[in-house]
Amino acid sequence: MNYPHNTDNNDIILLLIDCISYKDISRQSIDRIKQFVENENDFKKLVNNLNIGLDYISQQQQPTATTIITNNGDFKSQLYSIMSDIFQTVYIKNKDIIEFNNFISICFTPSLLTSLLTPIISHNITSFLQIFKIILNCKIKHLNVFTVENINDIQYFYRSLKNIATRYPKIINRNSNILNEELLTKPISMLLVKIIIDDLSTLPITMEPKQYDEIVYQYTKTIQLFWNSNQLSSIQVSMEHMFKKLMMSSSSSSSSSSNSSSSSSNNEIITPSISNVLNQSPIELIPLFINIIDNGSVSDIDLLETITKLTQWPLTPTNSKWILETFNSLIRSKKTTLLASIVVESALSVIKQMFVLPLLSSSFEILQKMLLGYQHSPDTFHSIIDLFPIVIELLLMFHNKINAIQHQPNGVDDGDGDDAIKRIEFINQNTQQTVYKLINECNKNRKELLLISIKNTSQPSKYRNTILITLIKFCQLSYTLMFHHTGYPELYAPLLESLNKCNHLLPSIPSEFQMKRLLQDNEWQSLDSMVFENIKLNRVLTDRSGLINLGNTCYMNSFLQSLYMTIPFRNYLLFKIDQNLIKFINNNNNNNNNNTNNNDNNNDEEIFKIYSKEILKRPQLLKQIQLLFGNLRLSIKESISPNLFLQSLPIEFQTGQQHDSFEFGKSLLDHLDLIFKQQIKNEQQQQQQQQQQQQLNLKNSNNASNSTNIVTEISNQFGGKLSQITTCRKCSSESIKVEEFLELSLPFHDHRKQQYQLEEMINGYLSNEELIGDNRYHCSKCNSLQDADKIIEINETPNHLIIGLNRFHFSRETKSIEKLLNHVDYPLNLNLPFIQNHQKDRNNDEIKNENENEIKNENENENEKEDFKKIKINENDDDDDDDDGDENSKEKKKKSIIKLSNYSLYSVIIHSGRSPTHGHYYNYSCTSSNNSNGKPVDWCLFNDSMVKITDVQTFKNINKQFYTDVPYILFYVKNPSLPSSPIDNTIDTTNNDDVSPWIKQSIIKENQNLLSKFNNTKNKNSNILEQFHTSGYFKKK
């Protein structure tokens, strides 16, 4: 046959004509066609020629039996192999050209598949699959321009490919070494899924709703088609690709925020549309794939960013399962800091999604997991507590509305509610937009939250059961969290009011046992005592701030705040103690330099060196409380971490266990008193050495060294004196024991009495006590046990009176320590009786060591220095007191002058809860100088990190609503009896110059570092991770 040599002719057709005419395929012809393909840059021409060639082959008559089989098999099969090879060569040459992929996708339609490609199957299935895969790959790449036709076209081609692969498994295996259709379809399916994931990751949720929903529906439908074909492996590869994009986005976000010079255009923005990929994954397979997220190769910062981002996207039941399984994985791997950071960062986003009814149940499940799991601090719960009453109001409103129309048939409810929610095929544009608005545009405004929820909810009746079930569970969660994080009455009042409106829907209000069981079942056991130091700057009250709870340290925080509000003591620690030291050093230095000619500059340097050395030598407890008070005074932080102060305390306070605030306060004051006494002794010894060098009178030196009557600042501010007078009823002899006290512990004499007056309890404390029966007194004069009367007299009243109400007692019935909830009315102004005894000098000569005379089973422990590890329990609460006393006591009172010291209340420590080992302490205080200098009373609530202005009426009425919140420790300041003798509080509390330089400089430097850090650093998540630490003694490096 003669060949037309016109260059416009189809060389592919010429090759086919040659082959068909001579019933052979020459090597020269094949080389010629390959050369033609390589030299031809017009891919459209090539593709058209290929189509013509394929059509030409299909129209040829079947060869005769003698010619149908050549040395290489079916003749048409060989022709199709040549065509597939040519097609492969064209594809390899042009596959990266967008126009080529678009042209192939448009050119090969489903109709062309039927007419042009299907005939190939009967002759050469391998060639068909090769050509088909090329076309399908081009169609997938053509998805950069999404249309419904495109995705439907791909689904049709893929189904055809899978049907053919399933239909001819033996031929595929024999000719292509492919074991099954999965190995054939998987590469194509995975390529398509990756492209869909990439497209969804950038698909904006601001698109027109109908267009957005159609695209997402078709994409998710295609993903399901491919996943159903390949199951585990394809799903895993898809998830890996999706999370890789999320991690890369998080990593680039972190690096760009830490490097301000990096271009923001390099950071790929991932949209919430990608959450649809997660939503398609089979729930039962999620635990198998969780290692994709927590695989050890991703930094905690990027992992935090990724998981936080997931919680900001619609929390469908499937998506929430991913997050819950991630929590479980982090718990198992003990990534405590990361886990706690996720809770702090995500709680607000999660609870806001409860305002979207289709996401109600699943978002609540995550919220409950977080709040009941991370039990170590109330901060996360408190940060979102404003939304709790609004959630209850919304659910109650929907519940009542649905019930109001329940006269309709039962068919109104779509299933059991939970099933209706789980039938979320894809996340539509309305849900995406609603979640985005709630999280990014809506604060905690009640009206705005309710309007968004109502406006975007259609057919709430199909969620009837879900609404009721979730409402009940949410109320139970609220009660449990308030029980566990007890002691915040003002914060909990609005929530408690909302809960009261729902009580009729609850089977019952959770009992203490039920709440403890719920907490125990959901606690994240692997967590240590993790504490989040939420650093916030620019506090409202310039001279006071909160103290971070380091894990059961509320007892310490409350007492420290009371001491801080004791103005003279605060000023002593911040300024006077160092001022006295400087004066002492200066006097000594002047004495040493009397006979020298040192200039003033050298003298100042010497004083500074000695001063610095003395500061370094101070006990850690004293230095840390000075620095802590300095931070409360000068720091720009809203709340201060007392971690360094905690580490300076005895080891028993660093175990993370709850302690009695009153016992802690006694211990702290005793230890400070010992420190101050030792300091005074050291100064006296130095004075003695100085005096001896100057050859002063040794007698005076010895007098100076007499430290038996040392008066420290603790004694000066909190110390008083009392006498215990015991009178034997047989011989009428008196034994008088005089001792100093720093606090008074008042018992409840009658536990059955519900109402007490504080003055009544003081009078009971000072009244006669009968020592009879098993509690008889050992009289040294009678040298035997005798009935006696004991009475306590206050001889000197302290400047600041600390009163503890002995609410914890040992119950003989339950054989356990119980808390007394008796109401105590404590006045703002208190008169404390004291006695100035005219026979004091004579009686002091007769004072005996009463401790030697007390019998072993005497219940009241008078040792002021007892080991404060133990909680002091007054076991004499049930003893009755003789109000009349005996004649000797009456006669003694006649010889004494009874006076009254007037006090004003300035601090109250409240204990919330029923147990000494489980409860919460918080504090109401004003400055102790308020009532003596005419300033208005500035009462504040100090509740760990929270500092809030309040008033007397608020904390006086707490017990009416929260019956376990009762006063435990009271602080009173003595009012001056004469205007000319004011209390020592002359330092202006707002004057920063009244802080010692070494304290002030340390805090100013920290303030500057904080401002610099927060002004220059945008990497918020990095800061969050740094703000977590383990509290107390068990702090990890």
LINTAZI-V913549 format. One record per residue. N is the residue number from 1. PSI is psi in degrees with one decimal (999 if undefined). OMEGA is omega as a letter, one per 20 degrees, with the letter a starting at -180 (999 if undefined). Layout:
N/PSI/OMEGA  N/PSI/OMEGA
This chain:
1/139.8/r  2/137.4/a  3/135.2/r  4/131.6/a  5/14.0/r  6/130.3/a  7/-17.0/r  8/-9.4/a  9/160.0/a  10/105.7/a  11/-26.9/r  12/-40.8/r  13/-39.8/r  14/-41.1/r  15/-42.6/a  16/-40.1/r  17/-40.9/r  18/-45.3/a  19/-42.3/a  20/-38.3/a  21/-42.3/a  22/2.2/r  23/37.2/r  24/158.8/a  25/107.8/a  26/148.3/r  27/-33.4/r  28/-38.8/r  29/-40.3/a  30/-42.9/r  31/-36.6/a  32/-41.9/a  33/-35.8/r  34/-39.4/r  35/-38.1/r  36/-44.3/a  37/-40.4/a  38/-31.5/a  39/-15.4/a  40/119.3/a  41/-7.0/r  42/93.9/a  43/-24.9/r  44/-41.9/r  45/-43.8/a  46/-45.9/a  47/-41.8/r  48/-41.5/r  49/-39.4/r  50/-41.9/r  51/-42.8/r  52/-41.0/r  53/-43.8/r  54/-40.6/r  55/-37.5/r  56/-41.9/r  57/-42.5/a  58/-25.4/a  59/-9.1/a  60/145.8/r  61/150.7/r  62/129.2/r  63/161.6/r  64/166.2/a  65/-27.4/a  66/-17.0/a  67/-7.2/a  68/-28.3/a  69/123.2/r  70/-170.8/r  71/-21.8/a  72/15.9/r  73/-155.3/a  74/126.9/a  75/-43.6/r  76/-35.2/r  77/-39.1/r  78/-38.2/r  79/-41.8/r  80/-33.2/r  81/-41.3/r  82/-43.6/a  83/-39.0/r  84/-35.3/r  85/-43.0/r  86/-44.4/r  87/-40.8/r  88/-41.5/r  89/-42.6/r  90/-41.0/a  91/-46.5/a  92/-37.5/a  93/-30.3/a  94/7.3/a  95/-23.9/a  96/2.5/r  97/120.8/a  98/-41.7/a  99/-34.2/r  100/-47.9/a  101/-39.0/r  102/-39.9/a  103/-46.3/r  104/-43.0/a  105/-40.4/a  106/-36.6/a  107/-44.7/a  108/97.3/a  109/167.1/r  110/-35.0/r  111/-37.7/r  112/-31.6/r  113/-43.2/a  114/-44.0/a  115/-32.6/a  116/-41.3/a  117/-32.9/a  118/-39.3/r  119/-23.0/a  120/-28.4/a  121/-40.4/a  122/-13.4/a  123/-41.2/a  124/88.9/a  125/-31.5/a  126/-44.3/r  127/-39.1/r  128/-48.4/a  129/-35.5/r  130/-45.6/r  131/-41.6/a  132/-42.1/a  133/-36.5/r  134/-45.4/r  135/-43.5/a  136/-39.3/r  137/-41.5/r  138/-38.7/r  139/-37.8/r  140/-43.8/r  141/-23.8/r  142/-6.7/a  143/-3.9/r  144/-19.7/r  145/97.3/a  146/131.4/r  147/156.4/r  148/-35.4/r  149/-41.0/a  150/-48.6/a  151/-36.1/r  152/-38.0/r  153/-44.2/a  154/-43.3/r  155/-39.1/r  156/-46.4/a  157/-39.4/a  158/-42.6/r  159/-40.6/r  160/-43.8/r  161/-44.5/a  162/-38.6/r  163/-40.9/r  164/-42.6/a  165/-36.6/r  166/-30.9/a  167/-31.7/a  168/57.9/a  169/-35.0/a  170/-42.1/a  171/-40.9/r  172/-42.2/a  173/-40.6/a  174/-41.4/a  175/-23.9/a  176/3.4/a  177/35.0/r  178/121.9/a  179/-36.4/a  180/172.4/a  181/-21.7/a  182/-40.6/r  183/-24.6/r  184/-45.4/a  185/-22.8/a  186/-47.7/r  187/-40.4/r  188/-45.4/a  189/-41.2/a  190/-36.8/r  191/-44.2/a  192/-43.8/a  193/-41.4/r  194/-40.1/r  195/-41.1/r  196/-42.1/r  197/-43.9/r  198/-40.3/a  199/-42.4/r  200/-33.0/a  201/-19.8/r  202/5.5/a  203/115.5/a  204/140.7/r  205/1.1/r  206/4.2/r  207/167.6/r  208/129.0/a  209/-44.2/a  210/-42.5/r  211/-43.2/r  212/-47.0/a  213/-37.0/a  214/-42.5/r  215/-49.2/a  216/-38.4/r  217/-46.4/a  218/-38.6/r  219/-48.1/a  220/-33.5/r  221/-40.2/r  222/-42.4/r  223/-44.7/r  224/-37.3/r  225/-46.4/a  226/-39.6/a  227/-36.5/r  228/-23.9/r  229/-34.1/a  230/-11.4/r  231/-124.7/a  232/-54.7/a  233/-43.1/a  234/-38.0/r  235/-43.4/a  236/-44.3/r  237/-39.1/r  238/-44.7/r  239/-40.2/r  240/-42.0/r  241/-43.0/a  242/-48.1/a  243/-29.4/r  244/-41.3/r  245/-41.6/r  246/-44.4/a  247/-41.7/r  248/-37.9/r  249/-42.4/r  250/-42.5/a  251/-43.0/r  252/-33.9/r  253/-42.3/r  254/-44.1/a  255/-36.1/a  256/-33.5/r  257/-29.6/r  258/-17.0/r  259/97.7/a  260/-17.1/a  261/-12.7/a  262/149.7/a  263/133.8/r  264/-20.9/a  265/-17.6/r  266/-14.6/a  267/120.0/r  268/127.3/a  269/121.0/r  270/126.6/a  271/159.9/r  272/-11.2/a  273/-27.3/a  274/-16.9/r  275/-18.3/r  276/-26.9/r  277/-46.2/r  278/-38.9/a  279/-19.2/a  280/-14.1/a  281/140.5/r  282/127.9/a  283/-38.4/a  284/-17.3/a  285/-8.0/a  286/-44.6/r  287/-26.0/a  288/-23.8/a  289/2.9/a  290/-22.6/r  291/-11.5/r  292/-36.1/a  293/-53.8/a  294/78.3/a  295/5.3/r  296/-8.2/a  297/-4.7/a  298/137.8/r  299/154.5/a  300/-35.4/a  301/-46.0/r  302/-36.8/r  303/-40.4/r  304/-45.1/r  305/-41.7/a  306/-48.5/a  307/-38.2/r  308/-39.3/r  309/-39.5/r  310/-37.2/a  311/-12.6/r  312/-3.0/r  313/161.1/a  314/124.1/a  315/73.9/r  316/166.5/r  317/-37.7/r  318/-46.6/r  319/-38.1/r  320/-32.2/r  321/-38.8/r  322/-45.2/a  323/-42.2/r  324/-41.2/r  325/-31.5/r  326/-42.7/r  327/-47.6/a  328/-39.0/r  329/-42.1/r  330/-34.7/r  331/-44.6/a  332/-36.5/a  333/2.1/r  334/38.6/r  335/71.4/a  336/-44.5/a  337/-44.6/r  338/-45.0/a  339/-45.9/r  340/-35.9/r  341/-39.1/r  342/-42.2/r  343/-47.6/a  344/-42.0/a  345/-30.2/a  346/-13.3/a  347/-42.7/a  348/-43.2/r  349/-38.1/a  350/-47.0/a  351/-29.2/r  352/-27.8/r  353/-9.5/r  354/-11.0/r  355/0.3/r  356/108.1/a  357/-40.8/r  358/-20.0/a  359/6.6/a  360/-55.3/a  361/-44.3/a  362/-38.3/r  363/-35.9/r  364/-38.5/a  365/-41.5/r  366/-43.6/a  367/-45.1/r  368/-40.2/r  369/-40.2/a  370/-49.9/a  371/-33.4/r  372/-21.7/r  373/-49.1/a  374/88.0/a  375/1.7/a  376/-20.0/a  377/143.4/r  378/-1.4/a  379/-43.1/a  380/-46.1/r  381/-44.7/a  382/-28.2/a  383/-20.6/a  384/6.8/a  385/-24.7/r  386/-25.6/a  387/-17.7/a  388/-50.6/r  389/-30.5/a  390/-39.5/r  391/-45.2/r  392/-42.8/r  393/-42.5/a  394/-49.9/a  395/-37.9/r  396/-37.9/r  397/-47.3/r  398/-41.0/a  399/-46.6/a  400/-37.7/a  401/-41.8/r  402/-40.9/r  403/-29.4/a  404/-20.9/a  405/22.0/a  406/9.2/r  407/-12.5/r  408/165.6/r  409/157.4/a  410/-17.6/a  411/-8.9/r  412/-35.7/a  413/127.6/r  414/96.7/a  415/-150.7/a  416/18.9/r  417/-63.9/a  418/-39.9/r  419/-36.8/r  420/-38.2/a  421/-38.5/a  422/-11.4/r  423/48.8/r  424/102.4/a  425/-41.8/r  426/161.7/a  427/108.4/a  428/175.0/a  429/-34.4/r  430/-44.0/r  431/-43.6/r  432/-45.5/a  433/-38.7/r  434/-46.3/r  435/-42.2/a  436/-43.8/r  437/-44.3/a  438/-41.4/a  439/-38.8/a  440/-22.1/a  441/-14.4/a  442/128.2/r  443/-132.2/r  444/26.1/a  445/121.1/a  446/-49.8/a  447/-43.0/a  448/-42.5/r  449/-45.4/a  450/-40.8/a  451/-43.5/r  452/-43.8/a  453/-47.8/a  454/-42.8/a  455/-34.7/a  456/16.7/r  457/121.1/r  458/140.7/r  459/60.6/r  460/-18.9/a  461/-26.1/a  462/-8.1/r  463/22.7/a  464/-54.6/a  465/-38.5/r  466/-41.5/r  467/-47.0/a  468/-45.6/a  469/-45.1/a  470/-38.3/r  471/-44.7/r  472/-46.6/r  473/-37.4/a  474/-39.0/r  475/-42.9/r  476/-39.3/r  477/-41.8/a  478/-47.2/r  479/-42.0/a  480/-42.9/a  481/-38.1/r  482/-32.6/r  483/-46.0/a  484/-43.2/r  485/58.2/a  486/160.6/r  487/24.4/r  488/64.6/a  489/-44.4/a  490/-35.4/a  491/-34.8/a  492/-12.3/a  493/-48.7/r  494/-38.9/r  495/-41.4/a  496/-36.7/r  497/-40.3/r  498/-39.1/r  499/-35.4/r  500/-27.3/r  501/-15.0/a  502/-2.9/a  503/-29.2/a  504/-17.6/r  505/-18.6/a  506/143.4/r  507/-39.5/r  508/157.4/r  509/131.7/a  510/134.9/r  511/167.6/r  512/-38.7/r  513/-43.9/a  514/-40.2/a  515/-40.8/r  516/-37.8/r  517/-41.2/r  518/-41.7/r  519/-42.6/a  520/-40.1/a  521/-25.6/a  522/-1.0/a  523/139.2/r  524/97.5/a  525/-32.1/a  526/-8.3/a  527/138.3/r  528/-173.0/r  529/78.5/a  530/135.0/a  531/131.9/r  532/116.4/r  533/93.0/a  534/95.5/a  535/112.2/r  536/138.8/a  537/173.8/r  538/61.4/r  539/155.2/a  540/-45.6/a  541/113.3/a  542/-25.4/a  543/12.6/r  544/154.5/r  545/175.3/r  546/171.2/r  547/128.2/a  548/134.5/r  549/117.4/a  550/13.9/a  551/93.3/a  552/36.9/r  553/17.6/r  554/-31.7/r  555/-39.3/r  556/-45.7/a  557/-42.1/a  558/-44.9/a  559/-37.5/r  560/-38.2/r  561/-36.6/r  562/-42.2/r  563/-38.7/r  564/-36.0/r  565/-2.2/r  566/92.7/a  567/-48.8/a  568/-38.7/r  569/-40.4/r  570/-46.7/a  571/-31.8/r  572/-46.0/a  573/-35.7/a  574/-24.8/a  575/-53.6/a  576/-37.8/a  577/-38.4/r  578/-30.8/r  579/-41.9/r  580/-38.4/r  581/-43.6/a  582/-41.3/r  583/-42.9/a  584/-45.6/r  585/-40.9/a  586/-41.5/r  587/-44.9/r  588/-40.8/a  589/-36.0/r  590/-40.0/r  591/-37.1/a  592/-23.9/a  593/10.2/a  594/-34.4/a  595/17.2/r  596/172.0/a  597/30.0/a  598/139.5/r  599/172.3/a  600/-36.5/a  601/-45.5/r  602/-36.7/r  603/-43.2/r  604/-41.1/r  605/-39.4/r  606/-42.6/r  607/-43.2/a  608/-40.8/r  609/-46.4/r  610/-41.9/r  611/-48.2/a  612/-40.2/r  613/-40.4/r  614/-36.3/r  615/-43.1/a  616/-31.5/a  617/-10.7/a  618/149.3/r  619/145.8/a  620/-37.1/a  621/-44.6/a  622/-45.0/a  623/-41.5/a  624/-34.1/r  625/-30.8/r  626/-46.6/r  627/-37.5/r  628/-46.1/r  629/-36.2/r  630/-40.4/r  631/-41.0/r  632/-31.5/a  633/-43.4/a  634/-19.6/a  635/150.7/r  636/-4.4/a  637/144.8/r  638/-29.1/r  639/145.8/a  640/141.5/r  641/121.9/r  642/26.4/a  643/-44.3/a  644/-36.6/r  645/-42.2/r  646/-39.3/a  647/-17.7/r  648/-7.1/a  649/164.4/r  650/154.9/a  651/-29.7/a  652/-20.3/r  653/-1.2/a  654/14.1/a  655/-3.9/a  656/8.0/r  657/155.8/r  658/143.8/r  659/164.8/r  660/125.3/a  661/-37.1/a  662/-45.1/r  663/-37.5/r  664/-43.8/r  665/-42.1/r  666/-44.8/a  667/-45.2/a  668/-47.1/a  669/-39.4/r  670/-44.6/a  671/-41.9/r  672/-37.3/r  673/-42.8/r  674/-39.6/r  675/-46.0/a  676/-39.7/r  677/-41.6/r  678/-37.5/r  679/-43.5/r  680/-41.3/r  681/-43.3/a  682/-41.5/r  683/-39.3/r  684/-39.0/r  685/-38.8/r  686/-37.4/r  687/-40.6/r  688/-45.3/r  689/-38.9/r  690/-42.5/a  691/-38.2/r  692/-37.2/r  693/-32.3/r  694/7.8/r  695/50.9/r  696/175.1/a  697/122.9/a  698/-28.2/r  699/-44.3/r  700/-36.1/r  701/-43.8/r  702/-38.3/r  703/-39.2/a  704/-28.6/a  705/-2.1/a  706/108.4/a  707/14.5/a  708/-24.4/a  709/36.4/r  710/131.5/r  711/115.1/r  712/175.2/r  713/-29.0/r  714/-49.1/r  715/-38.3/a  716/-38.2/a  717/-36.9/a  718/-7.8/a  719/140.6/r  720/177.4/r  721/143.6/r  722/160.9/r  723/135.8/r  724/113.6/a  725/117.0/a  726/125.7/a  727/122.4/r  728/130.4/a  729/-17.3/a  730/-50.8/a  731/-3.6/r  732/15.6/r  733/149.5/a  734/142.2/r  735/123.1/a  736/126.1/r  737/115.5/r  738/131.6/r  739/156.9/r  740/151.7/r  741/148.5/r  742/-11.7/r  743/159.7/r  744/132.5/r  745/111.9/a  746/124.7/r  747/163.2/r  748/107.8/a  749/-29.2/a  750/105.4/a  751/-21.9/a  752/-15.5/a  753/126.3/a  754/-31.4/a  755/131.4/r  756/147.5/r  757/139.9/a  758/-42.1/r  759/-36.0/r  760/-40.6/r  761/-35.5/r  762/-44.3/r  763/-36.5/r  764/-35.6/r  765/-35.6/a  766/-5.2/a  767/172.9/a  768/138.2/r  769/126.1/r  770/126.4/r  771/91.2/a  772/171.2/r  773/-129.2/a  774/-11.2/a  775/28.6/a  776/160.4/a  777/138.8/r  778/107.0/a  779/123.5/a  780/-27.9/r  781/-44.8/r  782/-18.0/a  783/41.7/r  784/169.1/r  785/131.2/a  786/153.4/r  787/141.6/a  788/173.0/r  789/134.9/r  790/135.8/r  791/146.1/r  792/132.6/r  793/133.4/r  794/123.1/a  795/-34.3/r  796/128.5/a  797/144.0/a  798/160.9/r  799/-35.2/r  800/119.6/a  801/123.7/r  802/121.5/a  803/123.5/r  804/133.7/r  805/116.7/a  806/79.4/a  807/-17.6/a  808/121.6/a  809/159.8/r  810/121.0/r  811/122.8/r  812/-24.1/a  813/-49.8/a  814/-9.3/a  815/44.4/r  816/166.7/r  817/128.0/a  818/158.3/r  819/133.1/r  820/126.9/a  821/17.3/a  822/138.3/a  823/133.9/r  824/121.7/r  825/109.7/a  826/130.2/a  827/158.2/r  828/-30.6/r  829/128.0/a  830/137.2/r  831/118.0/a  832/117.2/a  833/140.3/r  834/159.5/a  835/125.0/r  836/104.8/a  837/125.2/r  838/-21.0/a  839/21.5/a  840/-46.1/a  841/-42.6/a  842/-43.4/a  843/-31.0/a  844/-28.6/r  845/-18.9/a  846/5.4/a  847/133.9/r  848/160.8/r  849/98.1/a  850/-23.1/a  851/-30.8/r  852/-21.5/a  853/-10.9/a  854/138.7/r  855/159.0/a  856/-32.1/a  857/17.6/r  858/129.7/a  859/-31.7/a  860/122.3/a  861/116.2/a  862/1.0/a  863/111.5/a  864/-21.3/a  865/26.6/a  866/156.7/a  867/117.5/a  868/6.6/r  869/-29.8/a  870/144.2/r  871/125.1/a  872/123.1/r  873/121.6/r  874/107.5/a  875/6.2/r  876/15.9/a  877/-30.2/a  878/-5.0/a  879/142.2/r  880/145.5/r  881/145.3/r  882/107.6/a  883/-24.6/a  884/-32.3/a  885/-177.8/r  886/174.8/a  887/-34.4/a  888/-42.6/r  889/-40.4/r  890/-42.1/a  891/-39.0/a  892/-41.3/a  893/-30.5/r  894/-30.6/a  895/-0.2/a  896/158.4/r  897/115.9/a  898/123.9/r  899/171.2/r  900/132.0/r  901/130.0/a  902/132.1/a  903/155.5/r  904/137.6/r  905/134.6/r  906/-5.7/r  907/139.5/r  908/125.3/r  909/122.1/a  910/138.2/r  911/129.0/r  912/134.9/a  913/177.7/a  914/-15.2/a  915/146.9/r  916/-21.3/a  917/-7.0/r  918/110.8/a  919/-166.3/a  920/140.7/r  921/139.1/r  922/173.2/a  923/137.3/r  924/124.9/a  925/153.4/r  926/166.1/r  927/140.5/a  928/-11.3/a  929/-7.1/a  930/-48.0/a  931/-2.9/a  932/-4.7/a  933/9.9/r  934/-0.3/r  935/152.5/r  936/148.4/a  937/118.3/a  938/73.4/a  939/138.5/r  940/148.7/r  941/123.8/r  942/103.8/a  943/84.1/a  944/-117.6/a  945/-18.7/a  946/130.8/r  947/126.2/a  948/135.5/r  949/138.4/a  950/-168.2/r  951/169.1/a  952/-41.8/a  953/-32.9/a  954/-53.8/a  955/-15.4/r  956/-26.8/a  957/7.5/a  958/-42.5/a  959/-19.6/a  960/-32.0/a  961/-35.8/r  962/92.6/a  963/-17.7/r  964/-4.2/r  965/100.9/a  966/152.2/r  967/137.6/a  968/-42.3/r  969/133.0/a  970/137.8/r  971/125.4/r  972/144.8/r  973/136.0/a  974/130.8/r  975/139.6/a  976/136.6/r  977/-26.9/r  978/145.6/r  979/-25.3/a  980/-3.8/a  981/68.6/a  982/161.9/r  983/152.3/a  984/81.7/r  985/45.5/a  986/-13.1/a  987/130.9/r  988/122.4/a  989/-13.6/a  990/4.3/a  991/110.6/a  992/-18.7/a  993/-13.0/a  994/25.0/r  995/135.0/a  996/143.3/a  997/-41.3/a  998/-31.7/r  999/-46.7/a  1000/-45.2/a  1001/-39.8/r  1002/-41.6/a  1003/-38.9/r  1004/-41.1/r  1005/-43.2/r  1006/-39.5/r  1007/-42.4/r  1008/-40.8/r  1009/-41.1/r  1010/-45.6/r  1011/-42.4/r  1012/-42.1/a  1013/-44.5/a  1014/-19.4/r  1015/-30.8/a  1016/-14.8/a  1017/126.1/r  1018/-5.9/a  1019/82.2/a  1020/-42.4/a  1021/-35.7/r  1022/-41.5/r  1023/-37.3/a  1024/-45.5/r  1025/-35.8/r  1026/-20.9/a  1027/-2.0/r  1028/139.4/r  1029/165.6/r  1030/133.7/a  1031/154.7/r  1032/-148.8/a  1033/-27.9/a  1034/25.2/r  1035/131.3/a  1036/149.1/r  1037/999/999
